[in-house]
Structure formats: C-alpha cells, structure tokens
Amino acid sequence: MTDQVWGYRETSGRSQDIDPTGFKVEAVDGSIGKVDKHSDEAGSAYIVVDTGPWIFGKEVLLPAGTVSRIDVGEEKIYVDRTKEQIKNAPEFHRDIHLDHPGYHDELAAYYRSGDAFGGRPL
C-alpha cells in the first residue's frame, strides 16, 4: 500500500527526463499552485506545491500517488483530489516535515483514507 501512496502511477506520464518544478498543479476542481520541489525517490516520491494566495502562501506536500496525469506540453500536473481534500491534509512545514518519517506516515494514512477522499483511497 505504501508504494501506491509514494509512487507515481504507471499511467501518470511521469518521466525521469522531465523536471516538473514550476509546473502548475490542478486539483479536480481548479488550480492549487505550482510545483516548488519534487522527489522521485523510490518509495518516497512527492511534489511540494506552493499554493500562493489560495491558502495564504502555504505549501502542501502531495504524495506521488495523488498524481493522475502529467501534461508536459501544458506544464501541468493533475491530481485526483479536490482543493478541500488537499487543504484538510495534515499541515506541512518544509523545515520540519520534508524528511520526517513520522509526517510521511501521517500523510500516507490521510491519503489512504477513503473517508477523507470521497471514498477513493489510494
């Protein structure tokens, strides 16, 4: 189950040749910001999204398993969650949580939760 949360789907279009930094990120109900950082580390892949004014300049960490599609031509990453679902995820602070296993476990539990995501767990 962990690989499903922290790994890109085979159908996402993720390629190691593409640096997604700066790509726009689209939730199912609209834009949430731009990719500020990413990791392709096996079993721990994610994107960090700078949300700008959407949630007052905060960043969110999204496990790679939330990415449904990457459009290189449009420079957009599509995730299969709503803005509200992303906003309700455990709060992310880069200095504390980026490489903190406990936070990754908490975030993975949240993203696996069918209740938290409209009955669509990862």
Contacts in CASP RR format, 6 or more apart in sequence:
PFRMAT RR
TARGET T0000
AUTHOR 0000-0000-0000
METHOD contacts of the structure
MODEL  1
MTDQVWGYRETSGRSQDIDPTGFKVEAVDGSIGKVDKHSDEAGSAYIVVD
TGPWIFGKEVLLPAGTVSRIDVGEEKIYVDRTKEQIKNAPEFHRDIHLDH
PGYHDELAAYYRSGDAFGGRPL
1 112 0 8 1.000
1 122 0 8 1.000
2 43 0 8 1.000
2 108 0 8 1.000
3 43 0 8 1.000
4 65 0 8 1.000
4 122 0 8 1.000
5 63 0 8 1.000
5 64 0 8 1.000
5 65 0 8 1.000
5 108 0 8 1.000
5 111 0 8 1.000
5 112 0 8 1.000
5 122 0 8 1.000
6 43 0 8 1.000
6 44 0 8 1.000
6 45 0 8 1.000
6 46 0 8 1.000
6 63 0 8 1.000
6 64 0 8 1.000
6 65 0 8 1.000
6 104 0 8 1.000
6 108 0 8 1.000
7 42 0 8 1.000
7 43 0 8 1.000
7 45 0 8 1.000
7 63 0 8 1.000
7 64 0 8 1.000
7 65 0 8 1.000
8 14 0 8 1.000
8 40 0 8 1.000
8 45 0 8 1.000
8 64 0 8 1.000
8 65 0 8 1.000
8 67 0 8 1.000
9 65 0 8 1.000
9 67 0 8 1.000
9 68 0 8 1.000
11 69 0 8 1.000
12 64 0 8 1.000
12 65 0 8 1.000
12 67 0 8 1.000
12 68 0 8 1.000
12 69 0 8 1.000
12 70 0 8 1.000
13 69 0 8 1.000
13 70 0 8 1.000
14 40 0 8 1.000
14 64 0 8 1.000
14 67 0 8 1.000
14 70 0 8 1.000
15 72 0 8 1.000
16 40 0 8 1.000
18 70 0 8 1.000
18 72 0 8 1.000
19 38 0 8 1.000
20 35 0 8 1.000
20 38 0 8 1.000
20 47 0 8 1.000
20 70 0 8 1.000
20 77 0 8 1.000
21 35 0 8 1.000
21 36 0 8 1.000
21 37 0 8 1.000
21 38 0 8 1.000
22 34 0 8 1.000
22 35 0 8 1.000
22 36 0 8 1.000
22 75 0 8 1.000
23 34 0 8 1.000
23 35 0 8 1.000
23 70 0 8 1.000
23 75 0 8 1.000
23 76 0 8 1.000
23 77 0 8 1.000
24 31 0 8 1.000
24 33 0 8 1.000
24 34 0 8 1.000
24 74 0 8 1.000
24 75 0 8 1.000
24 76 0 8 1.000
24 77 0 8 1.000
25 31 0 8 1.000
25 32 0 8 1.000
25 33 0 8 1.000
25 34 0 8 1.000
25 35 0 8 1.000
25 47 0 8 1.000
25 49 0 8 1.000
25 62 0 8 1.000
25 76 0 8 1.000
25 77 0 8 1.000
25 78 0 8 1.000
25 79 0 8 1.000
26 32 0 8 1.000
26 76 0 8 1.000
26 77 0 8 1.000
26 78 0 8 1.000
26 79 0 8 1.000
27 79 0 8 1.000
27 81 0 8 1.000
27 82 0 8 1.000
27 83 0 8 1.000
27 85 0 8 1.000
27 86 0 8 1.000
28 79 0 8 1.000
28 80 0 8 1.000
28 81 0 8 1.000
28 82 0 8 1.000
29 82 0 8 1.000
29 83 0 8 1.000
30 83 0 8 1.000
31 54 0 8 1.000
32 49 0 8 1.000
32 51 0 8 1.000
32 54 0 8 1.000
32 60 0 8 1.000
32 79 0 8 1.000
32 83 0 8 1.000
32 86 0 8 1.000
33 49 0 8 1.000
33 50 0 8 1.000
33 51 0 8 1.000
33 52 0 8 1.000
33 54 0 8 1.000
34 49 0 8 1.000
34 50 0 8 1.000
35 47 0 8 1.000
35 48 0 8 1.000
35 49 0 8 1.000
35 50 0 8 1.000
35 77 0 8 1.000
36 48 0 8 1.000
36 49 0 8 1.000
36 50 0 8 1.000
36 59 0 8 1.000
37 47 0 8 1.000
37 48 0 8 1.000
38 45 0 8 1.000
38 46 0 8 1.000
38 47 0 8 1.000
38 48 0 8 1.000
39 45 0 8 1.000
39 46 0 8 1.000
44 104 0 8 1.000
45 63 0 8 1.000
45 64 0 8 1.000
45 65 0 8 1.000
46 61 0 8 1.000
46 62 0 8 1.000
46 63 0 8 1.000
46 64 0 8 1.000
47 61 0 8 1.000
47 62 0 8 1.000
47 64 0 8 1.000
47 67 0 8 1.000
47 77 0 8 1.000
48 59 0 8 1.000
48 60 0 8 1.000
48 61 0 8 1.000
48 62 0 8 1.000
48 92 0 8 1.000
48 94 0 8 1.000
48 98 0 8 1.000
49 59 0 8 1.000
49 60 0 8 1.000
49 61 0 8 1.000
49 62 0 8 1.000
50 57 0 8 1.000
50 59 0 8 1.000
51 57 0 8 1.000
51 58 0 8 1.000
51 59 0 8 1.000
51 60 0 8 1.000
52 58 0 8 1.000
54 83 0 8 1.000
55 87 0 8 1.000
58 91 0 8 1.000
58 92 0 8 1.000
59 92 0 8 1.000
59 94 0 8 1.000
60 86 0 8 1.000
60 87 0 8 1.000
60 89 0 8 1.000
60 92 0 8 1.000
61 92 0 8 1.000
61 97 0 8 1.000
61 98 0 8 1.000
61 107 0 8 1.000
62 79 0 8 1.000
62 81 0 8 1.000
62 86 0 8 1.000
63 107 0 8 1.000
63 108 0 8 1.000
63 111 0 8 1.000
63 122 0 8 1.000
65 111 0 8 1.000
65 122 0 8 1.000
66 79 0 8 1.000
66 80 0 8 1.000
66 81 0 8 1.000
66 111 0 8 1.000
66 122 0 8 1.000
67 77 0 8 1.000
67 78 0 8 1.000
67 79 0 8 1.000
68 78 0 8 1.000
68 79 0 8 1.000
68 80 0 8 1.000
69 77 0 8 1.000
69 78 0 8 1.000
70 76 0 8 1.000
70 77 0 8 1.000
70 78 0 8 1.000
71 77 0 8 1.000
71 78 0 8 1.000
79 86 0 8 1.000
80 120 0 8 1.000
81 117 0 8 1.000
85 116 0 8 1.000
85 117 0 8 1.000
85 118 0 8 1.000
88 116 0 8 1.000
89 107 0 8 1.000
89 110 0 8 1.000
89 111 0 8 1.000
90 103 0 8 1.000
90 106 0 8 1.000
90 107 0 8 1.000
90 110 0 8 1.000
92 103 0 8 1.000
96 103 0 8 1.000
97 103 0 8 1.000
110 116 0 8 1.000
111 117 0 8 1.000
111 121 0 8 1.000
111 122 0 8 1.000
112 121 0 8 1.000
112 122 0 8 1.000
113 121 0 8 1.000
114 120 0 8 1.000
114 121 0 8 1.000
END
